[in-house]
Amino acid sequence: MSQQGRYNLIATGIFNRYYQPGVDNFVFNRQEIIEIAKELGVVPPKNLGDLIYFFRYRQPLPQSITDTAPTGLEWIIESQGRSIYCFRLVTMNRINPNINLIQIKIPDATPEIINKYTSGDEQALLTKIRYNRLIDIFLGITAYSLQNHLRTTVTGIGQIEVDEIYVAINTNGQQFIIPVQAKAGNDQLGVVQTKNDIAYCNEKFPELICRAVSAQFMEKNIIAMFELAIEEGQVKIVQEKHYKLVPADQISENDLQNYRNYT
């Protein structure tokens, strides 16, 4: 049986153990992944956390689960503490680029030697964002990378990983903390990581203004960027821009004229 087939069976088994019509959330623990796998006669994942990651960022939950969600809602799997998870109904699970948005050309400041050896993965995306100062451009503030791939814990959530954190300042002296979620390849942006990132920033940097950013490669040098916030417990999109990194001589006078109309 394929990995997706096994994971679908296990996730469905856990869901069916607790779900009742009208329920909008319920908790389970990591050990139940093994219990359900044994009950179903399938091999549990060697890394139990991979099953959670799989449904958060790679593939949708099984249709037998998604079909139970009321119109306008989706199931997600949140962390609720060490080895504890929660199925919860939310208004948005995946953060997908709007293919109808314009692509804004940016002179590519990535060093050529980096372009030569970059692999096109999540780390490459973070590198291009850093070299091209896309956080500054996107948010209109001056930002500095503080740390990347930070593994830490958050009260009520447990262990999390923040892809990269920036600190920033604006013309009025306001200071910001900016968690960045980056996804490349087959991985997709998800609201769970955004909620975790914001919770971490609010807990560790309460004196700073949190502006959460998610970024995804649409193509090799086209980067979709989102500013996200939490409103009434749900992740919402504040703004979205698509940046195309090109040699400076590929930005025409016509492009610049058009950009005057975007303000």
N, C-alpha and C positions, 0 to 999 in steps of 0.2 A: 504494500500500500504506500502511496506517495506521502510525503510529509504533510501536504495540505489536507489530504484525506484523513490522516490520523489526527491532525490538529482540529479539523472540523468535527470529528466524532467526539473528541474530548471536550471541546468547548460546548458542544450541544448537550453532552451529558451533564456538565456542571450547570448549564443554564436550566435544563429541565428539572434538576434536583430542587431548585428554589422558585422558579417562575410560577406565578399565578396571574391570571388576567387582572389588570388594574394596578399591579405592582410596578413602581417606576425605578426601584433600585433594590439590590440585595448583595450581601457580602459572602465571599468564600475565601478559603486560604489555599496557599500553594500546595500543601500536602494533598488536597483533593484532586489535583491534576493526576497524581500517581494512583489514587484510589479509583477514579473514574476510568483511567486507562486499563487498570487490572480488571475492573468489572466488564469492560467492553472487549477485553482480550487483545488490546493493541499495545504497542511499545510506547512508553512515555518518553518525552524528549529528555536527552541527557542533561541539557540545561533547561530547567523548568521555566525560567524566565523568558526563554525564547518563544514559547507559545504566546505569552502576553505581548511581546514585541511584534510577533508575526501579525496579530490582529490589530494592533495599534497603527502600524506603519506600512505593512506590506500588502495584506489582502483583507477584503471585507469579511465580516462575520458570516457564518453559514446562513443561507436563506431561511432555514427553519427558525433562526433567531430573529433576523431582520424583519420577517413577515409579521412578527408579534408587535412591532413598534407602531404606535398610532401615527396617523398622517402628520408629517412635519417634524417627527422626532426620530432619533437614531440611538441605538445602543452603543455605549463605549465601555471599556474596562479601565477603571481608575485604580490607583494605589491608595490604600487606606492605612498603611502602616507596614511594619516589617512582615513580609510574606503574606499580607492580607490585601485582597482586591475587591472591587465592587463593580458589578454590572449596573450602569445607570443610563437612563434616558436623557438625551440632550437634543438641542436643536441643530447642532452641527458636529460631525465627527471628523471628516477630512477637510483640509484647507486646500482647495483646488484653484489654480490660476484661471482667470477669466480670459479666454482666448481672443476675445474681442477688444482687449485693451491695446493701445498703441505701444510700440516698442521705442523707447527713448535711447538714442545712440549716445554712448559715453566713450571718450577716448580711452583706449585700453592701456592702463598703466602697469599691467602685469609684466614683470621682467621676462624677456624672451626665454631665458634659461629655465624659468619656472614653467612657462607654457610648454617647453620641450619635454619636461619630465613629469608634468602633472598627470594624474590618472583619471581625472573626471569624477572622483568620488566626493563624499561629504567634506573631507579635508581640503580638497582642491577648491570647492565652492567657498569655504571659509577664507581660504587664501586669496581668492580673487576679490571677495568682498573687502578684505583688509587692504590689499594693495591699491584698489580703486576707490577707497574711502566711500563706499556705497552707503554705509550707515550714516555718514555725515550728509551725503547728498539726499538720501531718502528722507531723513528726519529733519534736515535743516539745522543741525547742531554740530558742534565739534566733538568728535568721539575718539576714544582711545581704548584699544584692546587691553583688558585687564587680565583675563585668563581664559584658556579654552579647555574643553573636555573636563570640566570640573565635576567630580563625583562627591556628593555630599548627602546629608539627610535633612528632611524637613518635617517638622512636627505634624503629626496626623497623616503623613504621606509615606514616610520612610525614605529609602535611598533613591536619589535621582541623579541624572547626569545632565548638565547644562553644556550645550555644544560650544558656546563662547559667550563671554560677558564683556561688555564695554561700559566704561564710565564716560560721561559727557557733560558739557556745559553749554549754555546759550548766551546770547548777548546781554541778558538781564542778570547773569550770574546764577541762574537756576542750575542745579546739578541733577544728573540723571543716572540711572542704572538700566542697562539695556541687555536683557538676555536674548540670545540669538539661537533659533532652532534652524538647522540646515539639513536638507535632504537631497540626495542625488540618486541616480539609477532607478531601481524599482521601489525604493522607499518613498513613502508619501508623508506630507506634513499632517500632523494630528493635533487635535485640541488638547489631548491629555498632557502632552509635553508642555504646551503653552501654559496650562493651568499650573503645572508643577513649577515651571520657570518663574512665573509671577509670584507664586506662593513663597518660593525661595527668596526672591528679591525683597518682598514685603517683610519677611522675617529677619533677614540678615542686614538689609539696608533700609530700614524704615524712614530714615531721614532723606532719602533720595526719591526722585520721581521715577517710577518704573514705566518704561515704554518697551513692550515686548515686540520682537521682530522675528518673522519666519521667512526663510529664503529657500528657493528650489531652482535647480537647473531646469529650464524648459527645453533648451538645446545647449550645445557646448558653450556658447558665449552669450546666451540669453538667460537672464536671471530674474525670476519673479520674486518680488519682495512684498511682504504684508506687515502692517502694523496691527497688532491685535490687543484687545482689552477684554476685561470681564465685566459684563453688565447683567445684573440680577442672576448671578451664578453661571451665566452662559458666555462662552467665548464669542466675541464679535469682531468683524473686520473693520478697522478704523480707516485704513487706506491701503491701496494696492498699486504698485508700479512695476513695469517691466523694463529692464535695462539691457541694452544690447552693446556689448563691448566690441569696439571696432578700432582699426587704425585711425588716427586723427584725420587723415586725408579722405576718409570715407564719410565724413560728416559734411554735407554740402551746404551751400548758402540757403538752398530751399529748406533743408532740415532746420537750420537755425531760424529761418523766418517762421516756419511752422511752430517751433517751440515758443515763440513770443506769444502765441495765442493760447498757451496752456496755463498761464498764470491766472 
